[in-house]
Amino acid sequence: MSAAITSNTSNIAVNSLAVSGAQFNQNNTMQCIANKDQALPANSLTTVASFSGASGILKRVWLALNGPNPTSCFFRITFDGAAAPQFGTSQTSGATTSNAIGCDVAFTAGFGQASYWANAQCGSNTLTSTAMGGYFAYDMPFSNSFTIQVYNNTSTAGAFWCQALYQLTSLSVPYYFYAKPYAYTNTTITATTFVECPLLSISSASNINGVILKTVKCLINGSGGGGSWVEGKFRGYTGGSGMTVGTPQSFTPGANLTASWYTLNNTGVTTIFSSSGTEDFFLNSYSFTGLTTYNSQASGVVLNTAGGVSGDITAYRNFFDNFDGCIGAPASTQFVFTWTDGDQNTPPSGSQTLSSNSGYVGYYA
C-alpha cells in the first residue's frame, strides 16, 4: 500500500534570457511537486511523487530517507503507465542490488559513505545506515504522466522527503530515459582468461530504433585481488549472440590479442565505442592510487576507503552528445555495453577475484 501523500504544486516563472544578443524564451510552465516528512511503511512500495494530465520532461528528483537502511530501499520511475518502470525494475519482494536500483546507488557514493559530491547530474551529502539525501538530474520525457516510487525492503518504517521538478511541453515523446541495474559478485579472473561483464544488453525483441548511451555509474570493490581491473575496457557494440546482464563471459585470447579483443567469442560484432582503461574511462588516467574525490560534469570518482585500487571506488561517466556516447541499432540484432577486466595491452596477471561491481546504465531508447 502506498502512503497517503499531500502534494504542493507551484508554478515557477522563468524569465527570458539574452545571450550574445540573441533572445531565448524559456518555458514558464515549470512545475514542482514537494512532499515533506511523509510515511515510508516497512516492506511496502510507496509513491513519493506523481503527475498526470500533460506531456513534459522530468528534470530533477531530490529524495531524502530516514529510518530504514537506504541500501535496502529501491528506487523506480514509471512513465505513461508503462507495465514496467523505465528507471529501475518491477522487483519488490526479494529485491537486491542485482535486480533493482538501491536508493544509495541512485543518489549517493554508496558503500555506506557520507562523502559529499555534487555536479549538474548527481549529488549527495548524507548516507548512513538509517538516512540519506541526494539528487539526480537527467531530462526524462513523458507523454502524459510519471510515477516515482520507493520500495522499502526492510522491517523498519520511516519517512521520506521528495521534490520532483518537471517542465510541461507540447512536444511528442520520441524516446524515454531508461536506467537498468547490473551487479557482479566474486568474479574470478585468471592469468589467461578475460572476463567480460555485460552492463546493458538490448535485443531486437525490444522493438526500438536505437540506443543512445547517457550515463554509467559503477560501485567497484577491488579488494579481492590485483589491479588489472583498473585497465578494464568499456565497449559498446552491435551484433553477435545474446549476452545476459549479470553473467560474466569468459574467453581466452588468441595469439593476436588485439584482433581477438574486438570479436571475442562472438561473430558478426561491430564495435561502435571502445575505451582504454577503467581509470581513463572515468577521466582520471594513469591510476586511482592516491586519487582524492573529484567531480565534474562529465565524470567523477569517490575513493570510499584508503588503498587506491584495492579499496572501494564509486565512479560515474556522463555522455552529452550522441557521438560521445554509443548509438546502437538493436532493430537488426542487439546492442551491448560491457566492461572487461584487463585490456589488450594489460591482460590479467595472476588469478584474482573482483569482490563486486554494481551500478546502473542510463540510456535513451
WOLINSUL-V14504 format. One record per run of one state. SS is the DSSP state (H for helix, E for strand, - for the rest). FROM is the first residue (numbers start at 0). LEN is the number of residues. If there is no record, write none. Layout:
SS | FROM | LEN
SS | FROM | LEN
//
This chain:
- | 0 | 7
E | 7 | 5
- | 12 | 4
E | 16 | 3
- | 19 | 2
E | 21 | 3
- | 24 | 5
E | 29 | 11
- | 40 | 3
E | 43 | 9
- | 52 | 3
E | 55 | 11
- | 66 | 3
H | 69 | 3
E | 72 | 7
- | 79 | 7
E | 86 | 1
- | 87 | 14
E | 101 | 1
H | 102 | 5
- | 107 | 9
E | 116 | 2
- | 118 | 3
E | 121 | 6
- | 127 | 3
E | 130 | 6
- | 136 | 3
E | 139 | 3
- | 142 | 2
E | 144 | 8
- | 152 | 5
E | 157 | 11
- | 168 | 8
E | 176 | 13
- | 189 | 4
E | 193 | 10
H | 203 | 3
- | 206 | 4
E | 210 | 11
- | 221 | 6
H | 227 | 4
- | 231 | 1
E | 232 | 6
- | 238 | 10
E | 248 | 3
- | 251 | 5
H | 256 | 7
- | 263 | 6
E | 269 | 5
- | 274 | 3
H | 277 | 4
- | 281 | 12
E | 293 | 2
- | 295 | 3
E | 298 | 5
- | 303 | 4
H | 307 | 3
- | 310 | 1
E | 311 | 7
- | 318 | 8
E | 326 | 2
- | 328 | 5
E | 333 | 7
- | 340 | 11
E | 351 | 13
- | 364 | 1
//
